Amino acid sequence: MSEGGFHVHGPHDHAVEHGAQSGDSLASRVAVVTAILATVGAVVGYQGGATQNEAMLLKNEAVLKKTEAANQWTYYQAKSNKQNLAELALAIAPAAKHEFYQQEVERYKKEKAEIKVLADKLEAASSRANESSEATMHPHHRLAQALTMIQVAISLASITVLTRKRWLFAGALGTAAAGGAMWISTFFIH
C-alpha cells in the first residue's frame, strides 16, 4: 500500500478476497448441513431422553403397585391363617363356643374376599404400568438409533471438508436421511 491512499493488490490479496467473496461452496454446504444435523440431533436426543424417563417412571409405578399387591397378599395370607385357627377352634371347642368361632370363620372369609379384590386390582395396575413402560421404550430405541445415524452423518460431513471427497458428503446425506427416517418413524409407533 502506498502513502497517497491508493491500494495495490498483490496476487495473494486478490486470491483471499476472491475466496472470501465467492466462498467454498462445498465447505459452505457441509457447514449448513452440519448445523442442521446438530440441531435435529439435539431434538432427537431430547426426545430420546424424555421417552426413557417416562418409561422409567412407568416401570417404577409398576414396581410400586406390585409391592402394594404383595403386601395385600401377605395380609390375605394372615387372614387365612386366622380363619384356619378359627376353623380348628370350631372343631375342638365346646358346643357353647361354636357360634362364636363360626362367626369368626365367616368374618375372615369376608375380609379375605375384600383383600383379594384389592390385591387383584393392584396386580392389574402393575401389569398395565409395566406394559406402558415397555411400549414407551420401543420409540426410545428408534430415537437412539436415529441419533446415532445423525452423529455418523456429522462425522462424515466433517471428513468431507478435510478430504474434499464429494462422495463422502453424499454418504453423509444418505446417513442423515436414514437417521431422519428413523426419527420420523417414531411418530407413528404407539
N, C-alpha and C positions, 0 to 999 in steps of 0.2 A: 504494500500500500504506500502510496506517495503522500507527500505533505499537502497538497492543494485540495484534498477532498475527493480526489477520484481514485477509484479502486481498480486494480488489475487482477484478474482471476488467473490463478495458475491451474494446471491440469487437475491437480488433486482437489482444489476448491470447487472446480466445476463438477467433478465426479461426485463429491459429497453433496452438493446442492441438488444435482440431478437425482441422486439416490433418495434424498430426503423428500423431494417433490413427487417423484414417481412412486416411491415405496417399493418394497419387495413384495410382490403380490402373493407368493406362496407363504412367506412368513406372516403376512397380514391375515390371510385366510386361516392359517393354522392358529394364530393368536385369537382370532374371533371365535373359531370353533372350540378352542381350548377353554376360553372364558365361558362359553355357553355350556359346555360339558361340565365344567366345575360347578356352575350354578345348578344344573339339573342334578348332578351328583349330590350336592348339598341337600336338595329337596328329597331325593330318594333316600339318602342317609337318615334324614329326619323321619320320614315315613316308616322306614325300617325300624328305627329305634322306638317310635310310638307304637307300632304293632307288637313289637317284642314286649314292651312294658305292659300293654293291655293284656297280652297272653299270660304274662306272669301274674298280674292281678287276678285274672280269672282262675289261674291254677291255685293261687293262694286261697281264693274263695272256695274252690273245690276241696282243698285240704281242710279248711275250717269247718265246712259242712260235714265232711267225713268224720272229723273229730267229734263234732256235736252228735252225729248219729251213733258213733261208737259209745259215747257217754250214755245215750239213751238206751242202747242195747245192754250196757252194763247195768243200768237201772232196771231194765226189764228182767235181766237175769237175777238180780237181787229180789225182785218181787216174786219171781218164780220159786226161788229158794224159800221165801217166806210162805208162799202158797203150799209148797211141798211139806213144810213143817206143820202148817195148819191142817193139811190132809192127814198127816201122820198122827197129830194130836187127836183129830176127829176119830181116827181108827182105834186109838188106845184109851181115850178119855172116858170117864163115866158118862152115862146117858144124860145126866143133868147138864153137862158141858157141850153136848153135841150141837145144839142150836148155835151157841157162841162160835164154835170152830167152823161150822158150816157157813155162817155169815162172813167169817174171816176169809174162807176159801173164795167165796163169791166176790168179796171186796177186792182181793188180789187179782182175780180174773179180770174184773172190770178195769182196774188200774193198769194191768198189763196190756189190755186192748188199747187203751188210750196212749200208752207209751209206744206201742208198736206203730200206731198211726203216725205219730210224730217222728219216730225213727225212720220209717219208710219215706216220709216227706223229705227229711234231711238227706237220706241216701239219694233220692231222685234229684234234689237240688245240687248235690255234689256231682252227680253224673252230668247234669246239664252244664254246670260251670266247667267241668273237665272237657266236655265236647266243644264248648265255645272256645276254650283255650287252644285246643288242637286246631280248630278251624281258623283261628286268628294267626297261628304260626305258619299256616300254609302261604299266605301272601308275604309273610316276613321272609321266607326262604327265597321267593321270587325277587323281592326287593334287594336282598343281599346279593343275589346273582346279577341283577341289573347294575347295582353299584360297582361290582367287580368289573363288569364289562365296560362301564364308563371310565373307570380308573385305568383299565388297559388301553382304552382309546386315547386317553390323555397322554399316556406314556408313549404310544405310537406317534401321536402328533408331535410330541417333543423331540423324538428321534428323527422325525421328518425334517424339522428345522435344522438339526445338526448335520444330517446326511444329504439333504436336498433331494431325497428319493421320493418322487411323487406317488409311487405305488404304495409307500408306507402311509401316506396321507389317505389314500383310498382304503387301505386296511383299517386305519383309524376311524374313518367314516362308517365303514361296514360294521366294525365292532361297536361303535356308538349306536348305530341303528339297531343292532341286536339287543343292546342294553336298553334302549328306548322301548323296543317292542316288549321286552320282559317287564319293564316298568308299567307300561300301558295295560298289559295283560292282568296286572294285579287289581285293576279297577273292575274287572269282570269276574273275579274269583270271590265267591261268597259261600 
